[in-house]
Amino acid sequence: MSALKKKTTKKSPARPVAKSKAKAKGGVSAKGGKPAARPARRILPAVPPLKAKSRGEKAAAKPMVVLPKLPAHLVAAVRALDDKKAVEIRVLEMGQISSVADFLVIATGTSEPHLRALRIALEQALDEVGVTSRSESQRDSGWTVVDAFDVLFHVFREDVRRSYALEALWKDGLDIPVSAILKA
């Protein structure tokens, strides 16, 4: 009978508990009752598979940017903004998503006098092409709007531009590269 007692009294050696098993159900850790921290997930970008080129194969050409038909007054106005050192000029085509205007141009000026100079340059460029426009700005507001009816120009001070974030509001518009407009 002593052999039987030895079998029943013998304990299994203690094993360390894995960290993942230390959590109780409900996402609370076993120590302290605090919510258990989850590891952050990293989202990896999809990488296209590599393809070996054969000897006769040439390198693929970069895709050409196909610009929509741009009105002459839009090109002249963007050039005027660029000449007057406007910062971060963005041109968005809005034709399919807005009935207000076909194009939206957003630019940044560095100060109130710079905004005034940009507005005057815009109005002159539009007048030279023969387009009537209306402009609206409040003193020290940091925002000037020039409406050329099918093209809307918004010229901001940097802090006001970040505050209104028109690019985020009209993110569905087609972004037209300004460098391509300046070359046209």
VODREN-476105 format. One line per 8 residues: number of its first residue (from 0); for each residue x, y, z of N, C-alpha, C, O. Coordinates in steps of 0.02 Angstrom, whole numbers. Layout:
N
NUM> X,Y,Z,X,Y,Z,X,Y,Z,X,Y,Z; ...
END
This chain:
184
0> 39,-59,0,0,0,0,42,63,0,20,117,-22; 100,57,24,144,115,25,161,138,-46,172,198,-58; 164,91,-94,177,110,-163,118,149,-191,127,194,-232; 57,131,-170,-1,167,-192,-3,238,-165,-24,284,-200; 18,248,-102,21,314,-72,71,359,-108,58,418,-118; 128,329,-128,178,369,-162,152,396,-228,168,453,-246; 112,357,-263,85,380,-327,36,437,-317,38,485,-356; -7,434,-269,-57,485,-259,-29,549,-228,-57,603,-240
8> 24,545,-190,51,605,-158,101,641,-202,120,698,-188; 122,610,-254,172,641,-299,138,696,-340,87,684,-372; 167,757,-338,140,814,-375,180,824,-440,238,807,-444; 145,853,-490,181,868,-552,221,932,-541,201,976,-503; 279,938,-576,320,997,-567,283,1060,-593,245,1056,-642; 294,1117,-560,260,1179,-580,290,1205,-645,351,1208,-652; 246,1223,-692,268,1251,-755,252,1326,-755,201,1346,-728; 296,1366,-787,280,1438,-791,220,1448,-837,212,1413,-888
16> 178,1495,-819,118,1509,-858,138,1558,-913,171,1608,-900; 117,1545,-974,131,1589,-1030,94,1655,-1021,42,1657,-989; 123,1710,-1048,93,1776,-1039,23,1779,-1069,-21,1813,-1041; 12,1746,-1125,-54,1749,-1156,-106,1713,-1113,-165,1730,-1117; -86,1664,-1074,-133,1628,-1031,-143,1664,-965,-189,1646,-927; -101,1714,-950,-107,1750,-887,-169,1794,-886,-193,1812,-832; -194,1812,-944,-254,1855,-947,-316,1814,-930,-323,1757,-952; -359,1843,-892,-423,1810,-879,-471,1830,-934,-455,1873,-976
24> -528,1800,-936,-577,1818,-987,-600,1889,-976,-602,1914,-919; -619,1923,-1032,-643,1992,-1027,-588,2042,-1037,-600,2102,-1029; -527,2022,-1055,-474,2068,-1071,-441,2100,-1010,-408,2151,-1017; -449,2070,-950,-419,2097,-890,-360,2053,-871,-367,1992,-871; -304,2083,-855,-246,2043,-837,-256,2013,-768,-295,2039,-728; -219,1960,-754,-225,1926,-690,-197,1968,-634,-218,1961,-577; -149,2012,-648,-118,2053,-597,-152,2121,-594,-153,2156,-644; -178,2140,-539,-203,2207,-528,-271,2222,-556,-299,2274,-538
32> -301,2182,-598,-367,2194,-624,-370,2250,-676,-425,2273,-692; -313,2271,-703,-312,2323,-755,-326,2292,-822,-311,2233,-833; -354,2330,-869,-365,2303,-936,-298,2285,-969,-249,2321,-964; -298,2228,-1002,-237,2205,-1034,-225,2246,-1098,-271,2259,-1136; -162,2264,-1109,-144,2303,-1169,-138,2256,-1228,-108,2202,-1223; -167,2277,-1283,-162,2237,-1344,-103,2262,-1385,-89,2322,-1385; -69,2217,-1418,-14,2240,-1461,-42,2278,-1521,-94,2260,-1549; -6,2330,-1541,-28,2370,-1599,-20,2330,-1662,28,2293,-1671
40> -69,2336,-1707,-65,2301,-1771,-31,2345,-1822,-45,2405,-1825; 11,2316,-1860,43,2352,-1915,11,2330,-1980,4,2270,-1993; -9,2378,-2019,-38,2363,-2084,17,2370,-2136,45,2424,-2145; 33,2316,-2168,86,2317,-2218,57,2332,-2287,6,2304,-2306; 90,2376,-2324,65,2390,-2391,74,2330,-2437,121,2291,-2429; 29,2323,-2484,33,2268,-2531,91,2282,-2579,97,2336,-2607; 133,2233,-2588,191,2240,-2632,177,2198,-2694,164,2138,-2689; 181,2229,-2753,169,2190,-2813,226,2139,-2823,283,2153,-2805
48> 210,2081,-2851,262,2032,-2861,313,2056,-2912,295,2090,-2961; 375,2038,-2901,428,2057,-2948,427,2012,-3009,413,1952,-3004; 441,2041,-3066,442,2003,-3127,509,2016,-3161,529,2073,-3171; 542,1963,-3178,607,1969,-3212,597,1991,-3284,551,1968,-3318; 640,2036,-3307,636,2059,-3377,678,2013,-3420,732,1990,-3401; 653,2000,-3479,694,1962,-3527,738,2012,-3564,730,2072,-3556; 784,1988,-3604,831,2032,-3638,798,2078,-3688,819,2136,-3695; 746,2056,-3720,713,2096,-3771,662,2146,-3742,637,2189,-3778
56> 648,2139,-3677,597,2181,-3646,627,2248,-3625,681,2250,-3596; 592,2301,-3639,615,2368,-3618,580,2386,-3553,529,2357,-3535; 609,2433,-3518,579,2456,-3456,512,2489,-3471,504,2523,-3521; 464,2477,-3426,397,2504,-3436,399,2580,-3430,431,2607,-3384; 365,2614,-3474,362,2687,-3473,316,2709,-3417,267,2675,-3400; 330,2767,-3387,288,2794,-3335,221,2814,-3365,218,2839,-3421; 167,2802,-3328,102,2819,-3356,96,2895,-3365,117,2933,-3322; 68,2915,-3420,58,2986,-3436,-2,3012,-3397,-53,2978,-3391
64> 4,3072,-3370,-51,3103,-3336,-96,3136,-3389,-74,3179,-3426; -157,3114,-3392,-204,3141,-3441,-242,3198,-3407,-281,3187,-3361; -229,3259,-3431,-262,3317,-3403,-329,3328,-3437,-336,3319,-3497; -379,3347,-3398,-443,3366,-3429,-433,3431,-3467,-383,3466,-3458; -481,3448,-3508,-479,3511,-3545,-481,3568,-3495,-530,3578,-3459; -426,3607,-3494,-420,3662,-3446,-437,3728,-3480,-412,3742,-3534; -480,3768,-3448,-495,3833,-3477,-434,3879,-3475,-391,3873,-3431; -430,3924,-3523,-372,3969,-3529,-365,4014,-3468,-310,4029,-3446
72> -422,4035,-3440,-417,4079,-3382,-392,4043,-3320,-363,4074,-3275; -404,3978,-3315,-377,3939,-3260,-301,3936,-3265,-266,3947,-3215; -275,3922,-3324,-203,3919,-3335,-171,3986,-3321,-119,3990,-3287; -201,4040,-3346,-174,4107,-3335,-174,4126,-3261,-126,4156,-3236; -226,4108,-3225,-231,4124,-3154,-181,4084,-3112,-151,4111,-3066; -172,4020,-3128,-123,3979,-3091,-53,4006,-3104,-12,4007,-3058; -39,4027,-3165,27,4058,-3179,36,4122,-3140,90,4136,-3115; -17,4162,-3135,-13,4225,-3096,0,4210,-3022,40,4245,-2991
80> -33,4160,-2995,-21,4141,-2925,51,4118,-2915,83,4135,-2866; 76,4078,-2963,144,4053,-2958,195,4111,-2964,245,4111,-2929; 181,4158,-3009,226,4216,-3017,229,4259,-2954,281,4288,-2939; 174,4263,-2918,172,4304,-2857,192,4263,-2795,180,4285,-2738; 221,4205,-2805,248,4163,-2751,195,4136,-2703,207,4133,-2642; 138,4117,-2729,88,4083,-2687,117,4015,-2667,153,3983,-2706; 101,3992,-2608,127,3930,-2581,74,3876,-2585,15,3890,-2577; 95,3814,-2597,51,3755,-2597,-12,3765,-2640,-68,3760,-2615
88> -2,3778,-2703,-59,3786,-2749,-87,3716,-2764,-50,3671,-2783; -153,3708,-2756,-186,3645,-2774,-244,3661,-2821,-281,3709,-2810; -251,3620,-2872,-306,3628,-2920,-346,3562,-2919,-318,3509,-2930; -411,3568,-2906,-455,3510,-2903,-509,3517,-2956,-541,3570,-2961; -520,3465,-2995,-575,3465,-3043,-637,3442,-3006,-638,3388,-2976; -689,3483,-3008,-749,3469,-2969,-811,3457,-3013,-866,3451,-2987; -802,3453,-3078,-858,3450,-3126,-911,3399,-3109,-971,3416,-3114; -893,3339,-3091,-943,3286,-3080,-972,3287,-3009,-1026,3258,-2998
96> -937,3319,-2962,-961,3314,-2892,-989,3380,-2865,-1014,3381,-2808; -987,3433,-2904,-1013,3497,-2880,-1046,3535,-2937,-1021,3537,-2993; -1102,3565,-2921,-1135,3607,-2971,-1115,3680,-2963,-1136,3723,-3002; -1075,3695,-2913,-1053,3763,-2899,-999,3785,-2948,-1003,3840,-2975; -949,3743,-2959,-893,3761,-3003,-863,3698,-3033,-871,3643,-3006; -828,3707,-3089,-795,3650,-3121,-725,3638,-3091,-702,3581,-3089; -693,3692,-3069,-625,3686,-3041,-622,3726,-2976,-654,3778,-2969; -582,3701,-2929,-569,3734,-2866,-494,3742,-2860,-456,3694,-2864
104> -471,3804,-2849,-400,3818,-2841,-390,3844,-2771,-423,3891,-2749; -343,3812,-2734,-329,3832,-2665,-255,3850,-2662,-213,3812,-2686; -240,3907,-2633,-170,3930,-2627,-161,3963,-2559,-209,3981,-2525; -98,3969,-2539,-81,3999,-2475,-38,4060,-2485,10,4060,-2524; -55,4114,-2449,-14,4174,-2446,19,4179,-2378,-6,4149,-2330; 73,4216,-2374,111,4217,-2311,88,4271,-2262,102,4266,-2203; 52,4322,-2287,30,4377,-2243,-30,4411,-2276,-49,4395,-2332; -59,4458,-2240,-116,4495,-2268,-97,4535,-2330,-135,4534,-2379
112> -40,4571,-2331,-21,4605,-2393,-8,4557,-2451,-23,4574,-2508; 19,4498,-2436,30,4448,-2488,-37,4423,-2515,-44,4412,-2576; -86,4413,-2471,-153,4392,-2494,-182,4444,-2540,-212,4428,-2592; -175,4508,-2522,-201,4563,-2563,-167,4563,-2632,-200,4572,-2683; -100,4553,-2632,-63,4552,-2696,-84,4492,-2739,-89,4499,-2800; -97,4435,-2708,-119,4376,-2745,-189,4388,-2775,-202,4368,-2832; -233,4420,-2737,-301,4435,-2762,-297,4483,-2821,-332,4472,-2871; -256,4534,-2816,-249,4582,-2871,-220,4549,-2933,-243,4561,-2989
120> -170,4505,-2924,-140,4469,-2980,-192,4423,-3013,-194,4417,-3075; -233,4390,-2973,-286,4346,-3000,-335,4387,-3041,-352,4368,-3097; -358,4443,-3014,-407,4484,-3049,-378,4510,-3115,-413,4512,-3165; -314,4531,-3115,-283,4556,-3176,-276,4501,-3228,-289,4512,-3287; -255,4441,-3207,-247,4385,-3254,-314,4366,-3285,-318,4351,-3344; -367,4367,-3245,-433,4351,-3271,-459,4405,-3318,-490,4390,-3369; -445,4468,-3302,-466,4523,-3346,-430,4521,-3413,-460,4535,-3465; -366,4503,-3412,-327,4499,-3474,-354,4446,-3522,-351,4454,-3583
128> -381,4392,-3494,-409,4339,-3535,-481,4355,-3554,-509,4324,-3600; -511,4403,-3521,-579,4423,-3538,-633,4391,-3497,-691,4386,-3518; -616,4368,-3437,-665,4335,-3393,-682,4383,-3337,-638,4411,-3304; -747,4393,-3326,-768,4434,-3270,-765,4393,-3206,-779,4333,-3206; -747,4425,-3152,-742,4389,-3088,-767,4434,-3032,-773,4494,-3039; -782,4402,-2977,-802,4437,-2916,-756,4414,-2861,-739,4355,-2857; -737,4459,-2818,-694,4439,-2762,-724,4462,-2696,-761,4511,-2693; -708,4426,-2645,-734,4440,-2579,-679,4427,-2528,-648,4373,-2528
136> -667,4476,-2485,-619,4466,-2430,-635,4515,-2375,-656,4571,-2387; -625,4493,-2315,-634,4535,-2257,-565,4554,-2230,-518,4514,-2233; -560,4615,-2206,-496,4638,-2181,-473,4593,-2123,-511,4579,-2077; -411,4571,-2126,-379,4529,-2075,-414,4462,-2063,-409,4433,-2008; -451,4437,-2113,-484,4372,-2105,-438,4314,-2123,-447,4258,-2100; -388,4328,-2166,-343,4274,-2187,-371,4232,-2244,-345,4179,-2258; -424,4256,-2276,-456,4216,-2329,-484,4263,-2382,-521,4310,-2366; -468,4249,-2444,-494,4287,-2501,-523,4238,-2551,-493,4187,-2566
144> -583,4254,-2577,-616,4212,-2627,-623,4252,-2691,-647,4309,-2690; -601,4223,-2746,-611,4253,-2812,-653,4203,-2852,-633,4146,-2862; -711,4226,-2874,-758,4183,-2909,-757,4200,-2983,-778,4255,-3003; -733,4154,-3024,-734,4163,-3097,-788,4119,-3128,-784,4100,-3186; -839,4104,-3089,-900,4068,-3107,-890,3994,-3121,-925,3954,-3091; -845,3973,-3164,-832,3901,-3171,-769,3881,-3134,-754,3821,-3129; -732,3930,-3108,-672,3916,-3068,-677,3958,-3004,-687,4019,-3008; -669,3926,-2947,-667,3961,-2882,-596,3962,-2856,-563,3910,-2854
152> -572,4020,-2836,-505,4028,-2808,-511,4045,-2735,-544,4093,-2716; -479,4005,-2692,-477,4018,-2620,-404,4030,-2603,-362,3986,-2613; -389,4089,-2577,-321,4106,-2557,-322,4118,-2481,-358,4162,-2457; -283,4078,-2445,-284,4079,-2372,-216,4099,-2344,-165,4095,-2377; -218,4121,-2281,-158,4120,-2240,-149,4048,-2216,-198,4011,-2213; -89,4028,-2198,-77,3957,-2183,-120,3931,-2125,-148,3877,-2131; -125,3968,-2071,-165,3945,-2013,-239,3939,-2030,-273,3893,-2006; -264,3985,-2070,-335,3983,-2089,-348,3925,-2137,-400,3893,-2134
160> -300,3911,-2181,-308,3855,-2228,-312,3789,-2190,-353,3747,-2206; -269,3781,-2140,-271,3719,-2100,-337,3715,-2062,-365,3660,-2054; -362,3771,-2039,-425,3772,-2000,-485,3749,-2042,-525,3709,-2019; -490,3775,-2103,-548,3759,-2146,-539,3693,-2183,-589,3659,-2197; -479,3674,-2200,-463,3610,-2232,-508,3594,-2291,-541,3541,-2292; -510,3638,-2340,-552,3627,-2399,-530,3567,-2440,-571,3535,-2472; -465,3552,-2439,-441,3493,-2475,-473,3430,-2448,-489,3384,-2486; -482,3425,-2382,-513,3367,-2352,-588,3366,-2368,-617,3312,-2377
168> -618,3424,-2371,-690,3428,-2385,-704,3406,-2457,-754,3372,-2470; -661,3425,-2504,-670,3408,-2575,-620,3356,-2598,-595,3359,-2654; -605,3307,-2555,-555,3256,-2571,-574,3212,-2630,-531,3178,-2658; -638,3211,-2649,-660,3170,-2705,-644,3201,-2772,-651,3169,-2824; -624,3264,-2771,-607,3298,-2834,-541,3272,-2862,-498,3249,-2825; -535,3275,-2928,-474,3252,-2961,-419,3304,-2952,-427,3362,-2970; -364,3284,-2922,-308,3329,-2909,-266,3336,-2972,-239,3286,-2997; -262,3396,-2998,-224,3408,-3060,-156,3437,-3040,-153,3486,-3003
176> -101,3407,-3063,-35,3431,-3044,-23,3502,-3072,-34,3515,-3131; -1,3545,-3028,11,3615,-3046,69,3620,-3096,69,3663,-3140; 119,3577,-3088,176,3579,-3135,153,3566,-3206,181,3595,-3252; 104,3523,-3216,78,3510,-3283,40,3570,-3311,42,3584,-3371; 6,3607,-3266,-30,3666,-3287,19,3721,-3308,9,3755,-3357; 73,3728,-3270,122,3780,-3284,159,3766,-3350,182,3812,-3383; 166,3702,-3367,198,3684,-3431,152,3693,-3490,175,3703,-3547; 86,3691,-3479,37,3695,-3533,37,3762,-3568,-1,3773,-3614
END
